[in-house]
Amino acid sequence: MNSIFTQFFELEKFLDDSNSHVREWVIVKLVTVIEQFCRQIIINQLDTNVDIKLPEKLHITITDLERAKKISTSSLIASQYNFQNIHAIINDLKYYDIPNISNKINKNALDNLFNTRHNIVHTTSKQNCDTKKGYDATQQLLKLILSVSPYGSEYYDGLHGSYFLSVGEYTKSLSCYRRILETNVSNSMAHYCIGIIYYLQNNIEEAYNRSITMIDLNPKDPYGYELKGLVLIKQEKYEDAINCYDKLIKLHPKYISAHYQKGIALSILDKNEEALSCAYDTININAEYKDINLVMAKLLFNLNKYESSLAFCDKEIGINPNNADAHYEKYLILSKLNKNNEAKQCLDKALEINPSGQYLPVSSNNKK
């Protein structure tokens, strides 16, 4: 669902574009978003509600049979519907416990959207595309369907806030999450994302206050402790951060970012053996988490375990060949092993990828 909405939100950038080809493209994309969204709704309804009666017959083709080997039954059922008509959408979704929403949507705007899309695809005549009305009608439709589905009415604002956060539009993102809290003050993810935005804006006091609010609302809320720990590290209160993450790990032993961030705090204090233990705990939960291979390489380097450090460097470079920090770390390791020619090649590669020469901090005994 997230990828569908990301495409939808991206279209907002083009609503004022006067180019006729762009406007026609937006109309086609809006209908595609509606179609993919409705199919995902059916998949979710089938996967979460065992009482829904499955269709007695499906028009299965050879192509469908091949697809069935790779997708779920609910996905195959959803793929049989052609959601390119608002009346069909309303009627088809009724069978999947989505109530009739016909009296709450802009039928005229949606009919015009579907008709315009049909003419764009099937004729050569130029279309008068009102992309803004099409976008608004689509938005209204998506929000209404979400509100009567298990996703709930808060889901739209959550996705919209996440999108704005990903593109650095913090003010718009804050507005989305605050709307969620207006109806549900206990929504942990909304509080967390607001706190993260404050953190990214370097408003550390507000970020910290938000973490305390979350913990007060729910003393077992992992997001509250995670945010509090991030703030404490930012404030260079590393021991307090470690204690915070210890509480989180006690509450949620498999909460991966707690192990990871605790290791970061320990490494800053040059407690490399303890930090290494946290890094191994992180790997045991998810061996592909963030830049854990590079973290391992740095910690092992600090402990003079150069061959082991080199192995993790190579692993990181195998996953991400353009990681300048990994090439630079490998340069440091090879220098310690007196493999100067290979070391120079790694340094040259690091500088090729990142000519500024600014790399992640490594350790107290090998900083540039």
N, C-alpha and C positions, 0 to 999 in steps of 0.2 A: 504493500500500500504506500509506503514511503516514497518509492521511486515514481509512482503515479502522481502523487501530489507535488513532488519536486518538479516534474514536467509541467504541471498545471501552474504552479507559482512562477515558474520561469516565463510563462507566456505574458505575465503582467508587464514585462519590459517592452513588449511590442504593441501594446494596445493603442498607442498614439502614433504608430508608424503609418505614414501616408502611402507607402509603396503598396500597390494593389496585390502584388505577388505575396508580400509578407502578410497582408491582411487575409488573403485566401488561405495561406498556410496556417495562420492562427485558427481559423474556423475549422479546418480539417483536424488540427491537433486537439481542439476542444472536444469534438465528437469522439475522437480516439480516447481521450482521457475518460469521458463518460462511459464509453464501452468497456474499457479495462477496469474502471472503478466498479461498475455493476457486476462484472464477472468476479471480481475479488470479494464483493459483498456476498455473492452466492457461495463462494468457496468457504468464506468464514462462517456463514450461517449453517452450511452443511457440516463443517468440522466441529462446531460448538453446540449444535442442537440435534441430538439423535432422534428427536421425535418428528423431524421434518420428513414428509413423505417424498421419496425419490420418484422422479418421472418413470412412468411405466415403460415408455419407449424412447429411444434416442436414434437419431438418423446418423448412424456411424458409417464412416467411409474407411477405405483401406489406410488412408493417411491418418485418420483418427486412431485406428488400431495401432499403428506404429508409435504415435504419440503416447498412447495409453501405457506403453512399456516404460515411459519415462516420467509420467505425471500421475498425480493422485486421481482417484475416482471423482472427487469433488471438482477438480480442475477440468476434467474431461466433460463433466456435466455442464459446467459454466461456459465452456468453449462452444457449446451448441447454440447459445443464444446470440442474436444479432441486435445489440442495443443501439439502434440508430433511428429510433422512433420513440417519442416520449410516451405515447399511449401504450406501446409494447413494453416499455420499461416499467410503467406503473402496474400493468397487468401481470407481467412475468415475475416481478419481485414479490407480488402478493403470495405466491406459492412458497416463498422462502421467509415467511413471517415478517415481511416489511409492509406495514400498514399503508393503506391508500393515502397518498400525499397530494393527490391531484388538485385539491382546493387550496394548497399552500405554495404552489409553484407558479412561475410565470410561463404558462403554456404557450402563449403567443410567441414570446421570445425564443423559447426552446424549439417550437415548430419551425420558426424562421431559421434558427441555427441549423437544424437537421436538413431543411430544404435547401439552404444555401450550400451546405456541404455536399449534398447530392448533385447540385448543379455544377459545382466546381469540379467534381470528380468525373461526371458523366456528360458534360457539355463543354463547348469551347467559348461560350459567352462569358463576358466579364460580369462579375457579381458585385453588387453593392453590399459590402460587408461591414456591418456595425459590430466590430470586435468587442467594444466595451459592453454593449448589451448582451452579446453572446457570453462573454466572460462572467458578467454579473449573474446571468440566469444559470449558468453552469455552477457557479459557486453556491448559489441558493439551493440548487438541486442536491449537490454533494453534501452540504451541511444538513439538509433535512433528512436525507437517507441515513447519514451517520447518527443523527439524533434518535432515530427509532431502531437502530441496530445495536448489537452488543458493544460496538466501538464507543458509543455515547457522544453527547454533544461537545464534550471537552476535547475530543480527539482532533478535531479540525484545528482549533487554536494551538494545540500542542505541536502539530505538524508544521503549521504556519510559523510559529515561534522558532521551531528548530531550523526551518529554512532560513529565516532572517538572521538567526544566530550564525549559521554556516557561512553566510555571505557578509558578515560583519555589520549588519544593520541592527545595532543593539537597541535603539529606541523603539523601532517597530517590534522587535522581538519581545522586549519588556511589555509592550502593550498587550500582546497576545497572551503572555503568561499571567498578567494581571487580570485579564478577563476571566481566565480559568478560576483564579482565586476568588473572584467576586461571587461565583456560584459554589465553589468548593474550596474553602480555606485550608482544608487538610490535604490538598493535592501535593504530594511530596515532590514530584518531578517538576512542577511549576515553581515551587520554592527553590529547588536545587538550581534550575536553569537561571532564575533571577539572580541567585547568588553567584553563579559562574559568570554571568554578564558583569556584575559588580567587580568580581575578581579580575576579569579581563580588562576592565576599565581602570584598574588599580584603585578602586574604591574599597579598600581592604576592610574598613570598619563596617560598612554596610554588608559586605560579603560575610564577615564573621557574625554579625547580628542575625543574618538570615540562617546561618547554620545553627545557631542557638535556638531560633524559632522552630526549626525543624525538629531538633532533638526534644524540645519542650512538648511539641505536639505529639511526638512518638519517640520515646527513649530508645526504641529498637530500630529506628530508621537508619539504614546504612548510608543513605545519601547525606544526611546531616553530618555524620562523623567524617565522611569523605571530604566534604566541603570544608569543615572545620580544620581538618588536617592540612589541606592545601593552603589555607590562610595562614596557619601557624608556621608552615615552612616558608611562606612568603615573608613572614615577619621575623624569620631566622630564629624562631623558638622551636628548635629541632627536637629537644627532649620532650616538650609538650606535644609536639606532633606525633612522636613515636608512641607516647602514652595514649593519645587519641586513637591511633591506628590499632594499638593493642586492644582497646575496648571494642573496636569494630570487628577485629578478628575473633575475639571471644564471642561476640554476638553472631557473627557470620563467618565461620572458619574458611569458607571458599571464596570470600569476597576478594577478587584478584587485585583490584587497585590498592587495597589496604596493604597487602604484602609488598606490592611494587613500590608504593610511595614511602612505606616504612623503610625499605631498603635504600631509597634515595636519601632520606634524612640521615640514616646511619652512615652512608658513604660520605656525606658532607662532614660528618663528625670524625671521619677517618676510622670508623669502626667497621673495617672492611670484611672481617670474618662474619660478623653478624649480618652485614648487608648482603654478603654472598648467600647466606642461608635464606634470606628473604627472597633473593633472586631465584634460587632453586625452588622455593615454594611457589613462586609465580610461574615458573616453567612447568611445574607439576600440574598446575591448574590449566594453563594454556601456553604451550610452547611457542605460540606465534604472537603473544601479547606485545603490543607496541614495539619498542626497540630493545626488547629484553636480551637479545643476543649481543648487542653492543654494550649494554650495561654489564653483562657477564664478562665480556672481554675486558672492560675497564677495571672491574673489581679484581679479576684474576691477575691483571697486569700489576695492580697496586700491591698484590700479594706475591709478586715475583714469580708467578706461575705462567711463564711466557708461552710455553707450548700450548697449554690449555686455552690461554687467552687468544692465541693465534687461531685456534680451531673455531672459536665463536666468532671471531672477525670474519673468517672465510665463510662461515655459515650466513652471516648477515650480508656480506657482499654477494653471495649466491642468490639471496632473496631480493636484494636491492643493490644492483651494481653501481648505481649513481649516488650512493650514500657517502658523501665526502668525509664524514666523521669516521666511518668505518675504515676507509683507506688511510686516513691520517693515523688512526689508532694502530693500524697494521704497520705503518711506517715506524711508529714508536717501538712496537714489539720487535720488529726485525732489526732495528738499531741496537736494541739491548742484546739481541742474539748475534750481533756483529755481522749480519747479512746486509752489508751496506749498499750493494748494488740493487738488491731487491727492495730495500728500504727506500732508496731514492725514487724508484719507479712508482712506489705507492704514494710518496709525497707529491710527485709530479701529477699523478692521477687525481689526488685530492685537490690540488691547486687548479687542475683543468676543470674539475666539476665546480669548485667554489674558489674563484680567483681572489676573493677577499681575504682568504686565509683565516676566517673566523669559524672556529669549530666549537662543538660542545665541550664544556669543561671536562677534563679527564681525571686528574687527581692532584693531590698536594705535591707529589713528587715528579710530576711530568707536565705541569702546566707550561704553556708557551711563554 
